[in-house]
Amino acid sequence: MATTALTAEDLLKDTHRLLSAIAPSTAGRVKARSVEAMHKYLREAHAAGRVDAATLGAFAETQGVVPRLMPLLVDDNSDTSRENALLFFAWFFASVDGSLVDKYAAQVLPTMQARVGGPKVAEQTEEVRKAWFELLKVLAARENSDAVNRNIDAVKSALLAGLADRFDIVTTLACEVIQLLVRTHPQRMYMVGDTLASGLMGETQSSMPLNSPLYPHPGTPRVASLASLLHHKKYRVRLSALQAIEALVMNGSVRCMEQLAPSLARMIPTESSPEVKSHLLKVATRFMTQLPERAQYVPQLLPVLLGGVSDTFAEVSSLSLACLTELGTLHLRDHEKEMKDAMAYDDAASLAIHTPPLSYPPPFQGRPSLAARVAVQALAEDLASGLMSAAFEATASAACCDVEAQARALRVVRAFLALAEARVAAHCAALASLVLDVLTQSTDEVTRALATDLGQFIGRFCGPAGFLSWAHEKVLHRRLPAVPAFVPIRAHIERRCPHTGA
């Protein structure tokens, strides 16, 4: 049976009683139910095809539906009334023509700034703040909205407050809105992207009262930015923040990279979610391969990939190795003339270095590809110092330190050695000292096995004879019972490289 189309007059007739109940003198509970009932009636009629966008807009215009509901957003004491009005606006703006959306959104956005933006958040109810950001998400999805363009400061203020909100659903919605705005309003988001991403030239919320919902814990001020969410306790918030950062930076907001790059590099050792780790690897690789000034970010972001290669999740380590290969392939292309000989004789060099064969840990299935090695070797000296400092810090007083942190640090160094190869020869003494520290102090079998494995790599790429000589001299000098623990390393090196005479 064909449905009968409704006119604006039909809509008025069916909703007259409900509209009359939405008045300042009406009780909050009655207004909330009236808004909900009107919303349900119009939504179902629209879904059934009985009301089109033009008729809905004409009804709203002639009856002043939006002006009638606007006071509920600010003055009504009922949380439910405010929430129902926002839910109606979100549906209404998604259902009518763009010109009408711009007309009313220009009134709604400043109100949003007053309610959930700025240093003092007036809206204390979490569900109502959530409804505000769901409404903003609808507005953000419209291409080149004039209302958003004209009220970008109000939008920015609301987003900064949303990023610092203690209700994680609001925080995630704010990140999603940022991604939508980058797609629909790229020029405007370019202007505010650095502030949203890292707080650069942004608000510190220092004037907020300590009981503000923007503070995650009482008495703890917090900078409102995406970077502050990279270590949030909820993995979905961390992932959304990372996706929003990616969108902003790739949109041209690169001034924030100086602050962001160290935050991204610190994520990989402590991140527990494989999904977040995988996206972090993709984002870091994208920044290092696609940004206009990509080379300047490689020294800061390459440790992210090294940490990924040594990760205990197989999918993360495999992805990281693929990302390193992508980065190295780009380096080979950019330096084709200088790398011509290395590319031509790589197979022969591999045969010489790996006779007898060297056993590599996962995700390596043999000697890493030239591209993956080049990505690391180009910055081997700079990387070595930082990795060694981190490893010594993690393994200091090994008997009482975090065993997981020790193992993680040793895996990163081992992955670095597998890729940097002979470029680490200058750090032979420090590497040997690291191995001996663990073998003489740690009682954890996994950590000791990693140290022994690391020593085998050091012996191959640093020069076996010199390494053994230095190591034994160090042991005797310390008068420590390290020789028995060091025997497996010496035996491995002598078995693999009998020509050393060690």
C-alpha angles and dihedrals in degrees: 000000000000116000119239115239115235124224128214088259091055090051091051092050093051096044102034094104092048093048091049090056092057096085134123092249094053120099115261094241092053092049091049092052092045093052091046092049093048090048092051093048095049093042094052092045090050093047090051091053094246094117124043128199094262094052092045090051093048091051092049092048098048095044097040092233096164096046088047092055098039095083089057090066093060114018106032116105093204114095089202093054092052092046094047092049091052092048089051092050091050092053093041094051090048091052107044134067121285097246091059091046091054091049095055099030088062086065097040099051097060088048089052090052090053094048105039106007135072130041094305116051110208096188107078099173114095096209092052092049087050089053090051091056093045086056091048089050090058091050092046092055092064113095115248095342111196091213092056092045092052094044101040092129090056090048092049092050091051092047093051089052091046092052090055096043115123091219102089094206090060090048092051091048090052090054091049091050090053091054091050093048092051088057098042102032106024097158095052092045090051087063095054101026098100091052093050095044102048109358090254107167086350139122122291094193088227092149095056118117112250091242091057115126086235090075114083091204130018112270095011113118114207135196110235108230142108091254089063089060098056090092097038115143093240114073093210090059091049091049093047091048091050091050091049091049090051091052094049096045094047087049089062104269094130101141087085093060092089089064097033102049096067090047091052091048091052093054100070099065094050103032112113101185117086089203093057092043092052093050091046090055091050092048094048091048091048091052092048095048108031110033116099092241094034097146094066092060097050097084091053099041102037091082087064090064093043090052089049094051090057094045119127093227106089094211091052095048093046092049091048092053089050089051091051089051091051091050093046092048089056090049091051090050093049092048100034096140096049093044097045095104094044091053093046097049101032095110093051092047090050091053092051096046095045101048104141095029120256120224112234126201122236135311086035115083093189134323108351117253119270090249093054092047093047091053089061101032092058088068101023096125094050093045095047095062094051095044093048092050091050092047094049090048092051094047098041110125086004095190093069104027129100105287092204091054090049093051092046092051092049092049091053092050091047091051089047091052092049089055102033095045113169092005087084095060091106089061096052095116094049093045092050091048090052092053093047093048091057096042093050099041110028122084095186111109095210092052092047091049090052091050091050091049090048090052090056090056091047091052092052100046102030098049115275099228096049092044095051092045093052094043095052092045089052092050093050091046091054092044087221125151091243100122096085091049090048095051095090091056094048092046091049093050094045091048093049097038109028090162092072093081089213 
